[in-house]
Amino acid sequence: MGNPEPEIKKILVPLDFSGNSIMLIKKAGKVAQELGAELEVVHVVESLAPYMGFAVPHIPLDSMGKDLYAHAEKKMESFLEENMPAGVPHQAKVITGNDAAAEIIRHAEENNCDLIIIATQGFKGLPKFLFGSVAERVLKQAHCPVMTVKPR
């Protein structure tokens, strides 16, 4: 006899609120319903701490970081109200960090997530060129299985 399939009870779904996030939350909700699992929805706000040492006149980075976090919390709440499939148990959290992929992986480990469902494409252009694909790094480094969802 082979090893039994691991039970999936908690699924981490990182959102960036790009156009693909609606499709991602709907697919993740369907998977959660089929497995009887709960969704752990996260959004990573990039920390401005690494930039604090730079002399940038007239830009209070500390308050700007707090504003970004507060905006992300409001965005998460409204996004889930509008797009979370009915009847799917879920929790939502906005987290801060210097590296979105590392924060997603850390959050999955610390919260005992059994699966990560992530979109293969979020925001494009210069940020992707400079920082690489978050989904690719999560796929390679996560402690648990990762399901990637490609937008249509």
C-alpha positions, 0 to 999 in steps of 0.5 A: 500500500502507498502513502495516503494522500495528505489531507488539505484543510487550509489553503493559502491564496496570495492576492495582488489585486491585479485583474487576475485576482478575481479569477484566482479567488473564484478558482481557489474557492471552488477547490476549497469547497470540493476539499472541505478546506478553509482559505487563508487569503493574504496580500503582501504590502512591500515594506518601505523600511529598506528606503528609510536611510535615503534622504528623500525630501518631503516624503515621510516614508513611515506614514506612507507605509502605514497609509499603504497598509491601511489602504490594502486592508480596505481593498482586501475587505471590499475585494472579498465582499465582492468576489469571495464565493458564498459559503467558503470559510476564509480568513484574510490578512495583510502582511508586510515584508521586503520580499513578497515570495518569502513572506508568502512562504513564511506565512504558509509555514507559520499558519500550517497551510497545506496548499498554496494556490497562486496566479502565474501572472500578476502585475507585469512590466518593470516590477516583474523584470526587476524582481522576478516571478513571485509565483515561480519562487513560491513554487520552487521554495514552498514547504507544501504543494503549490497549485498555479492558476494561469489566467485566460 
